[in-house]
């Protein structure tokens, strides 16, 4: 069984690859988003998408600059 992979895109969204459709995305009230048939999707990091929590490409139009990308934890 393939694993879920989350990729931090430079100045862009979090790309979720979910080949087995195992991931659930829920809002703060516990309502599930319909991911039927989706084996991959992107979650917005810029906050400007019209399709929250999913990315709609707005980050490119507004020149979103991420403050960081994936970093190793310090010990």
C-alpha contacts under 8 A as a table, 3 or more apart, distances in Angstrom:
res1	aa1	res2	aa2	distance
1	X	20	X	7.50
2	X	19	X	6.44
2	X	20	X	6.97
3	X	18	X	7.07
3	X	19	X	7.36
3	X	20	X	7.89
4	X	16	X	7.13
4	X	17	X	5.66
4	X	18	X	4.74
4	X	19	X	6.95
4	X	20	X	7.99
4	X	22	X	7.88
4	X	23	X	7.84
5	X	16	X	5.86
5	X	17	X	5.12
5	X	18	X	6.74
6	X	14	X	6.45
6	X	15	X	5.50
6	X	16	X	4.55
6	X	17	X	6.31
7	X	14	X	5.67
7	X	15	X	5.00
7	X	16	X	6.55
8	X	12	X	7.54
8	X	13	X	6.60
8	X	14	X	4.83
8	X	15	X	6.48
8	X	69	X	6.46
8	X	70	X	6.57
9	X	12	X	4.98
9	X	13	X	5.67
9	X	14	X	6.07
9	X	15	X	7.07
9	X	69	X	7.70
10	X	13	X	7.87
10	X	66	X	7.04
10	X	69	X	6.74
11	X	59	X	7.46
11	X	64	X	5.90
11	X	65	X	4.97
11	X	66	X	4.79
12	X	44	X	7.45
12	X	45	X	6.66
12	X	46	X	7.34
12	X	59	X	6.23
12	X	60	X	7.64
12	X	64	X	7.33
12	X	66	X	7.40
13	X	42	X	5.80
13	X	43	X	5.41
13	X	44	X	4.84
13	X	45	X	5.27
13	X	46	X	7.55
13	X	55	X	6.37
14	X	42	X	5.40
14	X	43	X	5.04
14	X	44	X	6.63
14	X	45	X	7.03
15	X	40	X	7.27
15	X	41	X	5.97
15	X	42	X	4.32
15	X	43	X	6.44
16	X	40	X	5.46
16	X	41	X	5.35
16	X	42	X	5.82
16	X	43	X	7.57
17	X	39	X	6.11
17	X	40	X	4.39
17	X	41	X	6.77
18	X	21	X	5.33
18	X	22	X	6.55
18	X	23	X	6.68
18	X	38	X	7.87
18	X	39	X	4.85
18	X	40	X	5.55
19	X	22	X	7.93
19	X	39	X	4.85
19	X	40	X	7.22
20	X	39	X	6.90
21	X	35	X	7.94
21	X	37	X	7.78
21	X	38	X	7.01
21	X	39	X	5.85
24	X	32	X	6.83
24	X	33	X	7.45
24	X	35	X	7.77
25	X	32	X	5.81
25	X	33	X	5.69
26	X	29	X	7.64
26	X	30	X	5.32
26	X	31	X	5.22
26	X	32	X	4.31
26	X	33	X	5.92
27	X	30	X	5.29
27	X	31	X	5.40
27	X	32	X	6.60
27	X	33	X	7.63
28	X	31	X	7.45
35	X	38	X	5.37
38	X	41	X	6.86
41	X	54	X	7.41
42	X	54	X	5.71
42	X	55	X	5.44
43	X	52	X	7.96
43	X	53	X	5.72
43	X	54	X	4.42
43	X	55	X	5.21
44	X	47	X	6.25
44	X	48	X	7.91
44	X	49	X	6.72
44	X	52	X	7.03
44	X	53	X	5.80
44	X	54	X	5.23
44	X	55	X	4.36
44	X	56	X	7.75
45	X	55	X	7.86
46	X	49	X	7.42
46	X	59	X	5.93
46	X	64	X	6.25
46	X	66	X	7.84
47	X	52	X	7.89
48	X	58	X	6.31
48	X	59	X	7.01
49	X	52	X	5.90
49	X	53	X	7.65
49	X	54	X	7.17
49	X	55	X	5.86
49	X	56	X	5.61
49	X	57	X	7.27
49	X	58	X	5.70
49	X	59	X	7.64
50	X	56	X	6.93
51	X	54	X	5.45
51	X	55	X	6.65
51	X	56	X	6.42
52	X	55	X	7.02
55	X	58	X	7.39
57	X	60	X	5.93
57	X	61	X	7.32
58	X	61	X	5.10
58	X	62	X	6.32
59	X	62	X	5.40
59	X	63	X	6.00
59	X	64	X	4.99
60	X	63	X	5.30
60	X	64	X	6.46
61	X	64	X	7.91
66	X	69	X	7.10
68	X	71	X	7.71
